[in-house]
Amino acid sequence: MSSKRDELIEKYASDIKDKFGGQPDMDLLTKVAKGLGPAIYNTDASKVSGGDDKELETVKKNYLIKKLGLKDEPKLMEAIKSVMDTYGSSNRNKHRAVIYYMLCKHFNKASVY
């Protein structure tokens, strides 16, 4: 099981390097992936649709507010949209773990993990 997860984490890391131009913090990335639990193995649940406002709202509520403990304010959605834009609107494989990782870094909330 862990080798499958390791493969996914490698894929996420390469996305972060390619799309966001940074060297990922592998420790944090691993924790974010583990935090998503079995969802990372589900093709549908492991991705986020950038064009689906309802889905972006879910990321905001379930991740930024519930998990990271942030206050609900406009800057949350701005950050989500910014990550989505950087990921690339043409990219249909926006991995939830990558998005959560980038948001976690953006809001400086690594301590949550």
Phi and psi in degrees as GROMACS dihedral restraints (atoms count N, CA, C in turn):
[ dihedral_restraints ]
;  ai    aj    ak    al  type     phi  dphi    fc
    3     4     5     6     1   -66.7    20    10
    4     5     6     7     1   -28.5    20    10
    6     7     8     9     1   -67.4    20    10
    7     8     9    10     1   -35.6    20    10
    9    10    11    12     1   -63.2    20    10
   10    11    12    13     1   -44.3    20    10
   12    13    14    15     1   -64.2    20    10
   13    14    15    16     1   -42.0    20    10
   15    16    17    18     1   -59.8    20    10
   16    17    18    19     1   -40.4    20    10
   18    19    20    21     1   -61.6    20    10
   19    20    21    22     1   -44.3    20    10
   21    22    23    24     1   -63.2    20    10
   22    23    24    25     1   -43.3    20    10
   24    25    26    27     1   -63.1    20    10
   25    26    27    28     1   -38.1    20    10
   27    28    29    30     1   -61.4    20    10
   28    29    30    31     1   -42.0    20    10
   30    31    32    33     1   -63.0    20    10
   31    32    33    34     1   -43.0    20    10
   33    34    35    36     1   -62.5    20    10
   34    35    36    37     1   -43.6    20    10
   36    37    38    39     1   -60.8    20    10
   37    38    39    40     1   -41.4    20    10
   39    40    41    42     1   -70.0    20    10
   40    41    42    43     1   -33.1    20    10
   42    43    44    45     1   -61.9    20    10
   43    44    45    46     1   -43.5    20    10
   45    46    47    48     1   -62.9    20    10
   46    47    48    49     1   -43.0    20    10
   48    49    50    51     1   -64.3    20    10
   49    50    51    52     1   -48.3    20    10
   51    52    53    54     1   -69.6    20    10
   52    53    54    55     1   -46.5    20    10
   54    55    56    57     1   -89.9    20    10
   55    56    57    58     1   -33.3    20    10
   57    58    59    60     1  -110.9    20    10
   58    59    60    61     1    -4.0    20    10
   60    61    62    63     1    60.8    20    10
   61    62    63    64     1    33.8    20    10
   63    64    65    66     1  -129.1    20    10
   64    65    66    67     1   161.8    20    10
   66    67    68    69     1   -89.3    20    10
   67    68    69    70     1   115.5    20    10
   69    70    71    72     1   -69.6    20    10
   70    71    72    73     1   149.6    20    10
   72    73    74    75     1   -81.2    20    10
   73    74    75    76     1   100.4    20    10
   75    76    77    78     1   -62.5    20    10
   76    77    78    79     1   -33.4    20    10
   78    79    80    81     1   -63.5    20    10
   79    80    81    82     1   -48.7    20    10
   81    82    83    84     1   -66.1    20    10
   82    83    84    85     1   -42.9    20    10
   84    85    86    87     1   -59.1    20    10
   85    86    87    88     1   -42.1    20    10
   87    88    89    90     1   -62.8    20    10
   88    89    90    91     1   -42.7    20    10
   90    91    92    93     1   -65.0    20    10
   91    92    93    94     1   -40.0    20    10
   93    94    95    96     1   -64.1    20    10
   94    95    96    97     1   -44.7    20    10
   96    97    98    99     1   -62.6    20    10
   97    98    99   100     1   -44.1    20    10
   99   100   101   102     1   -63.3    20    10
  100   101   102   103     1   -37.3    20    10
  102   103   104   105     1   -63.1    20    10
  103   104   105   106     1   -25.6    20    10
  105   106   107   108     1   -80.5    20    10
  106   107   108   109     1   -12.4    20    10
  108   109   110   111     1    59.1    20    10
  109   110   111   112     1  -143.6    20    10
  111   112   113   114     1   -64.7    20    10
  112   113   114   115     1   -13.9    20    10
  114   115   116   117     1   -57.3    20    10
  115   116   117   118     1   -30.2    20    10
  117   118   119   120     1   -68.7    20    10
  118   119   120   121     1   -17.5    20    10
  120   121   122   123     1   -91.3    20    10
  121   122   123   124     1    -9.8    20    10
  123   124   125   126     1   -94.6    20    10
  124   125   126   127     1   117.8    20    10
  126   127   128   129     1   -50.6    20    10
  127   128   129   130     1   -43.6    20    10
  129   130   131   132     1   -74.8    20    10
  130   131   132   133     1   -50.7    20    10
  132   133   134   135     1   -67.5    20    10
  133   134   135   136     1   -23.5    20    10
  135   136   137   138     1   -81.1    20    10
  136   137   138   139     1    -5.4    20    10
  138   139   140   141     1  -120.4    20    10
  139   140   141   142     1   159.5    20    10
  141   142   143   144     1  -123.7    20    10
  142   143   144   145     1   131.4    20    10
  144   145   146   147     1   -87.9    20    10
  145   146   147   148     1   115.7    20    10
  147   148   149   150     1   -66.4    20    10
  148   149   150   151     1   -23.3    20    10
  150   151   152   153     1   -91.0    20    10
  151   152   153   154     1     0.1    20    10
  153   154   155   156     1  -103.1    20    10
  154   155   156   157     1   101.2    20    10
  156   157   158   159     1   -59.7    20    10
  157   158   159   160     1   -34.5    20    10
  159   160   161   162     1   -64.0    20    10
  160   161   162   163     1   -39.7    20    10
  162   163   164   165     1   -68.1    20    10
  163   164   165   166     1   -38.7    20    10
  165   166   167   168     1   -65.7    20    10
  166   167   168   169     1   -36.4    20    10
  168   169   170   171     1   -62.5    20    10
  169   170   171   172     1   -40.5    20    10
  171   172   173   174     1   -64.3    20    10
  172   173   174   175     1   -42.0    20    10
  174   175   176   177     1   -58.8    20    10
  175   176   177   178     1   -44.3    20    10
  177   178   179   180     1   -62.0    20    10
  178   179   180   181     1   -52.1    20    10
  180   181   182   183     1   -67.9    20    10
  181   182   183   184     1   -53.1    20    10
  183   184   185   186     1   -76.7    20    10
  184   185   186   187     1   -30.9    20    10
  186   187   188   189     1  -100.8    20    10
  187   188   189   190     1   -59.9    20    10
  189   190   191   192     1   -66.9    20    10
  190   191   192   193     1   -41.4    20    10
  192   193   194   195     1   -86.4    20    10
  193   194   195   196     1   -54.3    20    10
  195   196   197   198     1   -71.2    20    10
  196   197   198   199     1   -51.7    20    10
  198   199   200   201     1   -78.1    20    10
  199   200   201   202     1   -49.5    20    10
  201   202   203   204     1   -87.8    20    10
  202   203   204   205     1   -10.5    20    10
  204   205   206   207     1    72.4    20    10
  205   206   207   208     1    29.5    20    10
  207   208   209   210     1   -86.7    20    10
  208   209   210   211     1   155.0    20    10
  210   211   212   213     1   -77.0    20    10
  211   212   213   214     1   144.1    20    10
  213   214   215   216     1   -73.9    20    10
  214   215   216   217     1   106.6    20    10
  216   217   218   219     1  -145.7    20    10
  217   218   219   220     1   163.1    20    10
  219   220   221   222     1   -54.3    20    10
  220   221   222   223     1   -29.7    20    10
  222   223   224   225     1   -65.3    20    10
  223   224   225   226     1   -20.1    20    10
  225   226   227   228     1   -65.9    20    10
  226   227   228   229     1   -49.8    20    10
  228   229   230   231     1   -67.7    20    10
  229   230   231   232     1   -34.8    20    10
  231   232   233   234     1   -60.2    20    10
  232   233   234   235     1   -42.8    20    10
  234   235   236   237     1   -65.5    20    10
  235   236   237   238     1   -42.4    20    10
  237   238   239   240     1   -60.9    20    10
  238   239   240   241     1   -47.9    20    10
  240   241   242   243     1   -63.5    20    10
  241   242   243   244     1   -37.4    20    10
  243   244   245   246     1   -64.0    20    10
  244   245   246   247     1   -44.1    20    10
  246   247   248   249     1   -62.4    20    10
  247   248   249   250     1   -42.9    20    10
  249   250   251   252     1   -61.5    20    10
  250   251   252   253     1   -43.1    20    10
  252   253   254   255     1   -63.8    20    10
  253   254   255   256     1   -44.4    20    10
  255   256   257   258     1   -64.5    20    10
  256   257   258   259     1   -38.0    20    10
  258   259   260   261     1   -61.4    20    10
  259   260   261   262     1   -30.8    20    10
  261   262   263   264     1   104.8    20    10
  262   263   264   265     1   121.0    20    10
  264   265   266   267     1   -66.0    20    10
  265   266   267   268     1   -24.6    20    10
  267   268   269   270     1   -80.4    20    10
  268   269   270   271     1   -14.6    20    10
  270   271   272   273     1   -81.7    20    10
  271   272   273   274     1   114.0    20    10
  273   274   275   276     1   -84.8    20    10
  274   275   276   277     1   -12.5    20    10
  276   277   278   279     1  -104.1    20    10
  277   278   279   280     1    71.2    20    10
  279   280   281   282     1   -89.2    20    10
  280   281   282   283     1   105.8    20    10
  282   283   284   285     1   -73.7    20    10
  283   284   285   286     1   130.2    20    10
  285   286   287   288     1   -55.6    20    10
  286   287   288   289     1   -41.9    20    10
  288   289   290   291     1   -61.5    20    10
  289   290   291   292     1   -38.2    20    10
  291   292   293   294     1   -67.9    20    10
  292   293   294   295     1   -44.2    20    10
  294   295   296   297     1   -62.7    20    10
  295   296   297   298     1   -45.8    20    10
  297   298   299   300     1   -63.7    20    10
  298   299   300   301     1   -41.2    20    10
  300   301   302   303     1   -60.6    20    10
  301   302   303   304     1   -48.9    20    10
  303   304   305   306     1   -63.0    20    10
  304   305   306   307     1   -38.1    20    10
  306   307   308   309     1   -68.4    20    10
  307   308   309   310     1   -39.6    20    10
  309   310   311   312     1   -60.4    20    10
  310   311   312   313     1   -44.9    20    10
  312   313   314   315     1   -65.2    20    10
  313   314   315   316     1   -44.9    20    10
  315   316   317   318     1   -55.9    20    10
  316   317   318   319     1   -44.1    20    10
  318   319   320   321     1   -93.0    20    10
  319   320   321   322     1     6.4    20    10
  321   322   323   324     1    57.3    20    10
  322   323   324   325     1    47.9    20    10
  324   325   326   327     1  -115.1    20    10
  325   326   327   328     1    24.1    20    10
  327   328   329   330     1   -56.5    20    10
  328   329   330   331     1   -26.3    20    10
  330   331   332   333     1   -62.9    20    10
  331   332   333   334     1   -20.9    20    10
  333   334   335   336     1   -62.4    20    10
  334   335   336   337     1   -32.8    20    10
